[in-house]
Amino acid sequence: MSVEKLPPPVWIATPAALHNLADELTACQRIAVDTESNSLHAFREQLCLIQFSTPQTDYLVDPLALKSITPLVAIFANPQIEKVFHAVEYDLICLKRDSDISVVNIFDTMQAARILGYTQVGLDSVLSKKLGIILNKKYQKADWGERPLSPEMLNYARLDTHHLLNLRDSLETELQQRGRWELAHEEFARLAQGNGGTKAEIPAWQRVKGAQKFSSRQLTILQELCTWREKQARHMNRPPFKVIDDRRLVAIAQTLPENEDDLAALGLTARQLHIYGIEILQAVGRGKVTPLVSRPRTLRPDQAILDRLNILSEWRKTAGQKFGVESDIILPKSWMHLIAEKNPKNLETLAELMPEAPWRLGQFGEEILTVLTKKRAQTAPVAEKS
């Protein structure tokens, strides 16, 4: 395949240029969108770049230079303009977090590929399969907060949206041919309803994997280590895992090292020992005498709810295998948990728990009610014979 010669993308870094871009995008029925952030390179992640493509032009918007991207709010909120993303969920989080942007009328090419049963759904894989286009993902983990961006990074960023509109059309054709367009349409609507909502923040020590079976004292030491790491990461403006990773924090809290030799035995590098060794040992010391942390309590659902959740999980796994898709395409996890909790007994009640999902309701509604009915029959008390 010959290499396509493209004109340079249009760099948008002034308010005047942003307003002009907003005017141009307003006239479009469909635009391709992507974002780049610096989560691997900063303590507090920032939205660093927004890419747009129309059939004629690729644009790169610099939020770091603009400070405010308010003119784009109306573009994202306009239901007459379809926004084509690949793997939209993280983009929605970043847009909402940094600029309070909500997005309506979404087409997600990754989700479309999943609905079609593709096993490889990265943008490079789907573009290769559908359009024969090969992308170089060399800059996938680059620091998009650096300025100026190199020509290679600019080209990489523009290519993330340049082909999306053609890819979208190819995927829609296949969705229509295979009778899955209605499913895709309601899945895109479901994604838009989330619009970047995130779970409540929990303390860093509660997010560390491997500490579930810790004693209360070990958890207290881990809390002190995480507090130290967060402070250090903030000071250095780098992600906490780049100060010291969770695995080593867990090992430190378990073994209670008393000197730098003990830390070295746990795999800390010479550089980490030189910069952080004394502070880590001090954090361990504080954890030994600090009042014990309160272990988080999670309310265990009623056993009947857990039983329904298990049977629904098994059902959707089987349905997914028959349909050739992953199980969450059949029934998203949030809906499955809600159905298990509410235990609907008819289609009308089930429909209330699956808003704007007529295709799934028509395709799977009766099956869902059937498995729930069977579960109720299995658990119903047996009347005593007189």
C-alpha positions, 0 to 999 in steps of 0.5 A, spaced: 500 500 500 502 506 498 503 511 503 498 517 503 501 524 502 497 528 507 497 536 508 500 538 515 494 538 520 491 545 522 494 547 529 489 551 534 492 554 539 489 561 539 482 563 541 481 566 534 483 560 531 478 556 536 472 560 534 473 559 527 474 552 528 468 551 532 464 555 526 467 550 521 465 544 525 458 547 527 457 546 519 459 538 519 454 532 520 459 528 522 466 529 525 472 524 528 475 526 535 480 523 539 484 526 545 491 525 548 493 526 556 499 525 560 497 520 565 504 516 565 508 523 566 504 527 571 502 527 578 495 530 576 493 528 569 491 533 564 488 534 557 493 535 553 491 535 545 484 534 542 484 532 535 478 533 530 478 530 523 472 532 518 472 529 511 477 535 508 481 537 514 485 535 520 485 539 526 489 539 533 487 543 539 492 545 544 488 546 551 494 547 554 495 554 550 488 556 550 486 555 557 479 555 555 476 551 550 469 553 551 467 554 544 467 547 543 462 545 548 456 547 544 459 542 538 460 536 543 453 538 546 449 538 539 445 532 537 445 534 530 453 533 529 455 525 530 462 525 534 466 519 532 471 516 537 475 510 538 474 507 545 470 513 547 469 512 555 476 515 557 476 521 552 469 522 556 472 522 562 478 527 560 473 532 557 468 532 563 474 532 568 478 538 565 472 542 561 466 540 564 464 537 557 458 532 555 458 529 549 451 527 545 450 523 539 456 518 539 459 513 534 464 508 538 468 504 532 471 500 538 465 498 541 462 497 534 468 492 532 466 489 539 459 488 537 461 485 531 465 480 535 472 482 533 477 479 537 482 485 536 479 491 537 485 496 538 484 502 532 491 499 529 487 492 528 481 495 526 483 499 521 488 494 518 482 489 518 477 494 515 481 499 510 488 495 510 491 501 513 497 500 518 498 505 523 505 506 527 503 506 535 510 508 537 507 514 540 502 511 544 505 512 551 508 519 549 508 525 554 503 529 550 504 535 555 511 537 552 511 543 548 513 543 542 511 537 540 515 533 534 513 533 527 512 525 528 508 526 534 503 531 531 503 526 525 501 520 530 496 524 533 492 526 527 492 519 524 488 517 530 482 521 527 484 522 520 481 515 518 475 514 523 470 517 518 471 512 513 472 506 518 465 508 521 462 508 515 465 501 513 463 498 520 456 501 520 455 497 513 457 491 516 453 492 522 447 493 518 448 487 514 449 483 520 443 486 523 446 489 529 445 496 527 440 497 532 444 494 538 450 498 536 445 505 536 443 503 543 450 502 546 452 508 543 447 512 547 448 508 553 456 510 553 453 517 552 449 517 558 455 516 562 458 522 560 465 521 564 462 520 570 467 517 575 467 513 581 468 516 588 475 517 590 478 512 595 484 513 599 490 510 595 492 505 600 485 502 599 487 501 591 493 497 592 492 490 589 495 485 594 493 488 600 486 484 601 489 479 606 493 484 610 493 485 618 490 492 621 497 493 622 500 492 615 494 496 612 496 502 617 504 501 615 501 501 607 497 507 609 503 511 611 507 509 605 502 511 600 501 518 604 509 518 603 509 516 596 503 521 594 507 527 597 513 525 593 509 524 587 506 531 587 512 534 589 516 531 583 510 532 578 510 524 576 505 519 577 506 515 584 507 508 580 514 512 578 516 513 585 515 506 587 510 501 584 505 498 588 508 491 588 514 493 592 510 497 597 506 491 599 512 487 600 515 493 604 508 493 608 509 485 609 516 485 611 517 491 615 524 492 613 529 496 618 535 498 614 537 500 607 539 493 606 533 490 607 530 495 602 535 493 597 533 485 598 526 487 596 528 490 589 529 497 590 534 500 585 540 504 588 537 510 585 531 509 589 535 507 596 539 513 595 533 518 594 527 515 598 531 510 603 531 514 609 524 516 608 521 509 606 524 507 613 521 513 617 514 511 613 514 504 616 516 507 623 510 511 623 506 506 621 508 501 627 506 506 632 500 510 628 493 508 631 490 502 626 486 504 620 479 502 620 478 497 615 473 498 609 467 495 610 463 492 604 456 491 605 455 484 602 448 483 598 443 479 600 444 472 598 438 472 594 441 477 590 448 474 589 444 468 587 440 472 581 447 475 579 450 469 579 445 466 574 444 472 570 452 472 569 452 465 567 446 466 562 449 472 559 456 468 558 452 463 554 448 468 550 455 472 548 458 465 546 452 464 542 452 471 539 459 471 538 461 477 542 463 478 549 458 477 555 458 485 557 455 486 550 449 482 551 448 485 558 452 491 561 454 489 568 451 495 571 444 493 568 446 486 570 447 488 577 440 492 577 436 487 575 439 482 580 437 487 585 430 489 583 428 482 580 423 484 575 417 479 574 415 482 567 417 486 561 415 492 563 419 492 569 425 490 566 424 495 561 425 500 566 431 497 568 434 497 561 433 505 559 433 506 551 435 499 550 429 496 545 433 491 541 436 488 547 429 488 551 426 484 544 432 480 543 433 477 550 428 480 555 424 474 555 430 470 556 432 474 562 425 473 565 425 466 564 432 465 568 430 469 574 423 465 574 427 459 574 431 461 580 425 463 584 422 457 583 428 453 585 428 457 592 421 458 593 419 454 600 416 447 599 409 447 602 408 442 607 403 436 605 397 436 610 
